[in-house]
Amino acid sequence: MKQPSKKARSDAGIKGKQLTDSQKAEVAAWLIDENLGYKEARERIAERFGVFVKSDSTVSEFYHSFALPWKYARSKGVADEFEKLAEGKFEEAALKRMKQLFFETASAPGADLKSLKTFAKILGDSHKLTLAQSRLELDKRKVKLLEAKASLADQATAIANDKQLSEEEQGARMRALFRM
């Protein structure tokens, strides 16, 4: 007795072999980066790849089974790239994105602890760098103030040691020097 041939599943296009890995990544990018709705994603898949997707629930399953893991794998790649940047010199937007990726990775089921550790180290190093820059600016300001104070002291000493000036002239110059 011959078995009847099985009908292809209507959702085989998006989850099966009809889309290549790069096409699946492209669909995942639409869903994640563009925040494309399921209906719009189905329409774009049909238009772009000629693959019919029957329902929104199929796209939803694809989102949870492929797009989210793709997103977290990409986030780990971003973390690795950030780690390679020279000495933690992050722009504010990059740091904000890093914090977002840290949160997303931490809140994901089965979070990758190695990625979390990398994110935490990068964020901590960035904060340390910001503090060090603030301290450097304060130290520069202190040096300027000390140099100005030393200059005033040198000028006051020169006025006090100038024997050609009378006491009244020395007093007037000292008041002018110290703006009194």
C-alpha positions as CSV (number, residue, x, y, z in Angstrom):
1,M,0.0,0.0,0.0
2,K,1.4,3.3,-1.1
3,Q,1.7,6.2,1.3
4,P,0.2,9.4,0.1
5,S,2.8,12.1,-0.5
6,K,3.0,14.7,2.2
7,K,1.9,18.2,1.4
8,A,4.6,20.8,2.0
9,R,3.9,22.9,5.1
10,S,2.8,26.5,4.4
11,D,5.4,27.8,6.8
12,A,8.3,25.9,5.3
13,G,9.4,28.9,3.3
14,I,10.6,31.0,6.2
15,K,11.7,28.3,8.6
16,G,12.8,25.7,6.0
17,K,15.2,25.6,3.2
18,Q,13.6,28.1,0.9
19,L,15.5,31.1,2.4
20,T,19.2,31.1,2.5
21,D,21.0,32.0,5.8
22,S,21.8,35.4,4.5
23,Q,18.2,36.0,3.5
24,K,17.1,34.8,7.0
25,A,19.6,37.3,8.5
26,E,18.1,40.0,6.3
27,V,14.6,39.2,7.5
28,A,15.9,39.2,11.1
29,A,17.4,42.6,10.5
30,W,14.0,43.9,9.2
31,L,12.3,42.6,12.4
32,I,15.0,43.7,14.8
33,D,16.6,46.9,13.4
34,E,13.7,48.3,11.4
35,N,11.1,47.0,13.9
36,L,9.0,45.8,10.9
37,G,5.6,44.3,11.8
38,Y,4.9,40.7,11.0
39,K,2.4,41.5,8.2
40,E,4.8,43.9,6.6
41,A,7.6,41.3,7.0
42,R,5.4,38.6,5.2
43,E,4.7,41.0,2.4
44,R,8.4,42.0,2.0
45,I,9.5,38.3,2.1
46,A,7.0,37.5,-0.7
47,E,8.1,40.6,-2.7
48,R,11.8,40.4,-2.2
49,F,12.4,36.6,-2.1
50,G,9.2,35.2,-3.8
51,V,8.4,33.0,-0.7
52,F,4.9,32.9,0.6
53,V,4.5,33.0,4.3
54,K,0.9,32.1,5.4
55,S,0.5,33.7,8.8
56,D,1.8,36.2,11.3
57,S,2.3,33.4,13.8
58,T,4.9,31.8,11.4
59,V,6.8,35.1,11.4
60,S,6.5,35.3,15.2
61,E,8.0,31.8,15.5
62,F,10.8,32.8,13.2
63,Y,11.4,35.9,15.3
64,H,11.7,33.9,18.5
65,S,13.6,30.9,17.0
66,F,16.0,32.8,14.6
67,A,15.8,36.6,14.9
68,L,16.4,36.9,18.7
69,P,19.3,34.5,18.8
70,W,20.7,36.3,15.7
71,K,20.3,39.6,17.6
72,Y,22.2,38.3,20.6
73,A,25.0,36.7,18.5
74,R,25.3,40.0,16.7
75,S,25.4,41.8,20.0
76,K,28.3,39.6,21.2
77,G,30.1,40.4,18.0
78,V,29.5,44.1,18.6
79,A,30.9,43.7,22.2
80,D,34.0,42.0,20.8
81,E,34.5,44.9,18.3
82,F,34.0,47.5,21.1
83,E,36.6,45.7,23.2
84,K,39.1,46.1,20.3
85,L,38.7,49.9,20.1
86,A,41.7,51.9,21.2
87,E,41.8,52.5,25.0
88,G,38.1,52.9,25.6
89,K,37.6,56.1,23.7
90,F,33.8,55.8,23.2
91,E,31.5,58.4,21.9
92,E,28.5,59.1,24.0
93,A,26.2,57.3,21.5
94,A,28.4,54.2,21.4
95,L,28.4,54.1,25.2
96,K,24.6,54.4,25.2
97,R,24.4,51.5,22.7
98,M,26.8,49.4,24.8
99,K,24.6,49.9,27.9
100,Q,21.5,48.9,25.8
101,L,23.3,45.8,24.6
102,F,24.4,44.9,28.2
103,F,20.8,45.2,29.3
104,E,19.4,43.2,26.4
105,T,22.0,40.4,26.9
106,A,21.5,40.3,30.6
107,S,17.7,40.1,30.3
108,A,17.8,37.4,27.6
109,P,17.0,33.8,28.6
110,G,20.2,31.8,28.8
111,A,22.4,35.0,28.9
112,D,26.0,34.5,27.8
113,L,28.0,35.3,30.9
114,K,31.2,35.8,28.9
115,S,29.5,38.6,26.9
116,L,28.1,40.1,30.1
117,K,31.5,40.2,31.7
118,T,32.9,41.8,28.5
119,F,30.1,44.4,28.5
120,A,30.6,45.1,32.3
121,K,34.4,45.5,31.8
122,I,34.0,47.9,28.9
123,L,31.4,50.0,30.7
124,G,33.6,50.1,33.9
125,D,36.7,51.0,31.9
126,S,34.8,53.7,30.1
127,H,33.7,55.1,33.5
128,K,37.2,55.0,34.9
129,L,38.4,56.8,31.8
130,T,35.8,59.6,32.3
131,L,36.8,60.0,35.9
132,A,40.5,60.1,35.0
133,Q,39.7,62.8,32.3
134,S,37.9,64.8,35.0
135,R,40.8,64.6,37.4
136,L,43.2,65.6,34.7
137,E,41.1,68.7,33.9
138,L,41.0,69.6,37.7
139,D,44.8,69.1,37.9
140,K,45.3,71.4,34.9
141,R,43.2,74.0,36.6
142,K,45.1,73.7,39.8
143,V,48.4,74.1,38.0
144,K,47.1,77.3,36.3
145,L,46.0,78.7,39.6
146,L,49.3,77.9,41.3
147,E,51.2,79.5,38.4
148,A,49.1,82.6,38.7
149,K,49.6,82.7,42.4
150,A,53.4,82.2,42.0
151,S,53.5,85.0,39.4
152,L,51.7,87.4,41.8
153,A,54.1,86.4,44.6
154,D,57.1,87.1,42.4
155,Q,55.7,90.5,41.4
156,A,55.0,91.4,45.0
157,T,58.5,90.3,46.0
158,A,59.9,92.5,43.2
159,I,57.8,95.5,44.4
160,A,58.8,95.0,48.0
161,N,62.5,94.7,47.1
162,D,62.5,97.7,44.9
163,K,64.4,100.3,47.0
164,Q,63.8,103.1,44.5
165,L,60.1,103.1,45.4
166,S,58.7,104.9,48.5
167,E,56.5,103.1,50.9
168,E,53.5,104.9,49.5
169,E,54.4,103.8,45.9
170,Q,55.0,100.3,47.0
171,G,51.7,100.2,48.8
172,A,49.9,101.6,45.8
173,R,51.5,99.1,43.5
174,M,50.7,96.2,45.9
175,R,47.0,97.3,46.1
176,A,46.9,97.6,42.2
177,L,48.6,94.2,41.9
178,F,46.1,92.5,44.3
179,R,43.2,94.6,43.1
180,M,42.4,96.0,46.6
